[in-house]
Amino acid sequence: MLRFLPAPLRGALAAVLLGLNTVIGVSLMIVPALIKLLLPIDGVRKLCTRVISGIATGWVAVNNGWIASVGAAPWDVKGLDDLHQRGWYLVSPNHQSWVDILVLQRVFHGRIPFLKFFLKQELIWVPVIGLAWWALDFPFMKRGRSQGSKAADMVTTRQACEKFKKLPTTVINFVEGTRFTEAKHTKQNSPYRHLLKPKIGALCVALATMGEQFEALLDVTLVYPDGRPTFWHLLCGDVGRVIVRVQQRPIPAELVGRDPQQDRALLVQTGRWIEAQWREKDELIEQLRRDAGMPGSS
């Protein structure tokens, strides 16, 4: 609908729509969020969480509308069969761009519960949307290198996952921990061509806390054949082609319900499981890049 407009104007209009949508959504969340904060009654808090999640789902639907109206290139998405909104899922994507979040929200909207993900603690102070993340029970992580920071993050993750057990939830975990760049890839000396090394701490705690409830791990592979887009590219509708592949993987029973802080063997087993997935994902990305005619693919 807005594709006939020049890209900068499309971007400006989309930014206004996103801003208005966010302000309205967060405003609607304030009352149930305050009730949830002030009334320590489990039934009341559960109802407030449902209301807030419903508002967040509406926010995603509006975003999906303007993304469709400004974008022209088709999205190539496969693997969404047999998903449902009353389940619990653990989503594990590779991380290419800030655009990933809105891509995942659009792809999974109406198919699985609202996506909840781990955030850096500093993001709680982001105006307007920081309040929304808090009201939605997103876990905020210090992600420090000290043992104290790591222990605090484990406690935060465990507390968040305990809340997630009460209502159907999708937990998303970017195991790379940060967006892929060539500089980070080189600094890490990553053994993968298109991925950073996986970090499994938060994943282990999620499996320890609510692993029995997860129906599956949704292994998501994201590829942008026309180059990794910025958020401005998304607003302007200049993301180009988007390729998404979703594979449901069973979660090994031996990785569920064990304490990663006390069980070193668990870290080794989980690491091997994720590394096997990463090798497959790396090969899949190479194949998708090759099929899409991307430069540098053999």
C-alpha positions in Angstrom: 0.0 0.0 0.0 2.9 2.4 0.8 5.3 0.9 -1.8 4.7 3.7 -4.3 6.2 6.3 -2.0 10.0 7.1 -2.0 11.9 5.0 0.5 12.8 7.8 3.0 9.1 8.8 3.2 8.1 5.1 3.6 10.6 4.9 6.4 9.4 8.0 8.1 5.7 6.9 8.0 6.6 3.4 9.2 8.6 5.0 12.1 5.6 7.1 13.1 3.3 4.0 12.9 5.7 2.0 15.0 6.0 4.8 17.5 2.3 5.4 17.9 1.6 1.6 18.1 4.2 1.3 20.8 3.0 4.3 22.9 -0.6 3.1 22.7 0.3 -0.5 23.5 2.4 0.5 26.5 -0.3 2.9 27.7 -2.8 0.1 27.7 -0.4 -2.0 29.7 0.1 0.4 32.5 -3.1 -0.3 34.5 -2.8 -4.2 34.4 0.9 -3.8 35.1 0.3 -1.8 38.2 -2.3 -4.2 39.4 0.1 -7.0 38.8 2.8 -5.2 40.8 0.6 -4.1 43.7 -1.7 -7.2 44.2 0.4 -10.3 45.1 -2.5 -12.7 44.3 -1.6 -15.4 41.9 -5.0 -15.5 40.1 -5.0 -11.7 39.7 -1.5 -11.6 38.4 -2.2 -14.5 36.0 -5.2 -12.6 34.6 -3.1 -9.4 34.3 -0.4 -11.3 32.4 -3.0 -12.6 30.0 -4.3 -9.1 29.4 -0.8 -7.7 28.9 0.1 -10.6 26.5 -3.0 -9.9 24.5 -2.0 -6.2 24.1 1.5 -7.3 23.1 0.0 -9.7 20.5 -2.1 -6.8 19.1 1.1 -4.7 18.9 2.8 -7.4 16.8 -0.3 -7.6 14.5 -0.1 -3.9 13.8 3.6 -4.0 13.2 3.1 -6.9 10.7 0.6 -4.7 8.9 3.1 -1.8 8.2 5.9 -4.3 7.4 3.7 -5.8 4.7 2.6 -2.4 3.4 6.2 -1.0 2.9 8.0 -4.2 1.8 8.0 -5.6 -1.7 10.3 -8.7 -1.7 8.5 -12.0 -0.8 9.6 -13.9 2.3 10.6 -17.6 1.9 9.4 -19.3 5.1 9.2 -23.1 5.6 8.7 -25.3 8.6 5.7 -23.8 10.4 3.4 -26.9 10.2 2.1 -28.5 13.4 2.7 -25.4 15.7 -0.1 -24.1 18.0 -0.7 -21.3 20.4 -1.4 -23.4 23.5 2.0 -24.9 23.7 5.4 -24.1 25.2 8.3 -23.7 22.8 12.0 -22.9 23.1 13.2 -21.0 20.0 16.8 -21.0 19.0 17.7 -18.7 16.0 21.0 -17.4 14.6 21.4 -13.7 15.1 22.1 -11.5 12.1 20.4 -8.1 12.7 18.1 -6.1 15.0 15.6 -6.9 12.3 15.6 -10.5 13.4 13.1 -9.8 16.3 10.4 -8.3 14.1 11.0 -11.0 11.4 10.5 -13.7 14.0 7.4 -12.0 15.5 5.9 -11.8 12.0 6.7 -15.3 11.1 5.4 -16.9 14.3 2.4 -14.5 14.9 -0.8 -16.5 15.5 1.1 -19.8 15.4 2.8 -20.0 18.8 2.6 -17.9 22.0 4.1 -14.4 22.2 7.9 -14.5 22.0 9.8 -13.7 25.2 13.5 -13.2 25.2 16.5 -12.4 27.3 17.6 -8.8 27.4 20.6 -6.8 28.6 19.8 -5.2 32.0 20.5 -1.7 30.6 17.5 -2.0 28.2 15.0 -1.8 31.1 15.7 2.0 31.0 14.7 2.3 27.3 11.8 4.9 27.3 8.3 3.4 27.0 9.3 -0.1 25.7 11.4 -0.9 28.7 8.2 -0.7 30.8 6.5 -3.1 28.4 9.4 -5.6 28.6 9.2 -5.5 32.4 5.4 -5.9 32.4 5.7 -8.9 30.1 8.2 -10.6 32.5 11.1 -10.5 30.1 14.3 -11.5 32.0 17.0 -8.8 32.2 20.5 -10.1 32.3 23.8 -8.5 33.5 25.9 -10.7 31.2 29.0 -9.9 33.1 32.2 -11.9 33.2 32.5 -12.3 36.9 31.3 -15.3 38.8 28.9 -13.0 40.8 27.3 -11.7 37.6 27.0 -15.2 36.1 25.3 -16.4 39.3 22.9 -13.5 39.3 22.0 -14.1 35.7 21.3 -17.7 36.5 18.9 -16.7 39.3 17.2 -14.1 37.0 16.7 -16.7 34.3 15.4 -19.3 36.8 12.9 -16.8 38.2 11.7 -15.8 34.8 11.2 -19.3 33.7 9.2 -20.1 36.8 6.8 -17.4 35.7 6.7 -18.8 32.2 5.4 -22.1 33.5 2.1 -20.6 34.4 0.9 -19.7 30.9 1.7 -21.0 27.4 4.9 -19.3 26.5 7.6 -19.2 23.8 11.1 -18.5 25.1 13.6 -17.3 22.5 17.3 -17.6 23.2 19.9 -16.2 20.8 22.7 -18.6 21.9 25.3 -16.6 20.0 24.7 -13.9 22.6 25.1 -11.1 20.1 24.6 -10.2 16.4 27.0 -11.7 13.9 29.6 -9.5 12.3 32.7 -10.4 10.5 34.8 -8.7 13.1 33.3 -10.7 16.0 33.6 -13.9 13.9 37.3 -13.2 13.4 37.9 -12.2 17.0 36.3 -15.4 18.2 38.1 -17.6 15.7 34.8 -19.3 15.3 34.9 -22.8 13.8 31.7 -22.0 11.8 31.6 -20.1 8.5 28.4 -18.1 9.2 27.9 -18.3 13.0 29.5 -17.2 16.2 30.3 -19.7 18.9 27.2 -20.7 21.0 26.8 -19.8 24.7 24.6 -22.2 26.6 24.3 -20.8 30.1 20.8 -19.3 29.8 19.7 -22.3 27.7 20.7 -24.7 30.4 18.8 -22.9 33.1 15.7 -22.7 30.8 15.9 -26.5 30.4 16.5 -27.0 34.1 13.5 -24.9 35.1 10.8 -25.8 32.5 12.4 -28.2 30.1 9.6 -30.8 30.7 7.0 -28.3 29.5 8.7 -27.5 26.2 7.1 -29.4 23.4 10.1 -28.9 21.2 13.0 -26.7 20.4 12.3 -24.6 17.3 15.7 -24.4 15.5 15.4 -21.3 13.3 17.8 -20.3 10.5 17.7 -16.7 9.2 19.3 -15.6 6.0 19.1 -12.2 4.2 20.3 -12.9 0.7 20.5 -9.2 -0.2 22.6 -8.3 2.8 22.1 -8.0 6.5 19.5 -5.2 6.9 19.4 -2.4 9.4 16.3 -1.3 11.2 16.0 1.6 8.9 16.0 -0.8 6.0 13.0 -2.5 7.6 11.2 0.8 8.1 11.8 1.7 4.4 10.8 -1.7 3.1 14.3 -2.3 1.8 15.1 -5.5 3.6 15.1 -7.5 0.4 14.6 -11.2 0.4 14.1 -13.0 3.7 14.7 -16.7 4.1 13.4 -18.5 7.3 13.7 -22.2 8.0 12.1 -23.7 11.1 12.9 -27.2 12.3 11.3 -28.8 15.3 13.8 -30.7 17.4 13.0 -33.0 20.4 14.8 -31.9 23.6 16.9 -34.8 25.0 15.4 -36.0 28.3 18.8 -36.2 29.8 19.3 -32.4 29.5 16.1 -31.6 31.4 15.7 -30.8 35.1 19.4 -30.8 36.0 21.2 -28.0 37.8 23.8 -26.4 35.5 25.6 -24.7 38.4 26.2 -28.0 40.1 26.4 -30.4 37.2 29.5 -29.8 35.0 28.6 -32.9 32.9 25.4 -31.2 31.9 27.2 -28.3 30.4 29.3 -30.6 28.4 26.3 -32.6 27.1 24.3 -29.5 26.3 27.3 -28.0 24.6 27.7 -31.0 22.3 23.9 -31.0 21.5 24.0 -27.3 20.5 27.3 -27.7 18.6 25.8 -30.5 16.5 22.9 -28.2 15.7 25.3 -25.3 14.9 27.2 -27.5 12.4 24.0 -28.4 10.7 22.8 -24.8 10.7 26.1 -23.6 9.3 25.8 -26.1 6.4 22.1 -25.1 5.9 23.1 -21.4 5.8 25.8 -22.1 3.2 23.2 -24.1 1.1 20.6 -21.3 1.3 23.2 -18.7 0.4 24.3 -20.8 -2.6 20.8 -21.3 -3.8 20.1 -17.6 -3.5 23.2 -16.7 -5.5 24.9 -14.9 -2.6 28.6 -13.9 -3.2 31.2 -15.9 -1.3 29.2 -19.1 -1.4 30.9 -22.1 -2.9 
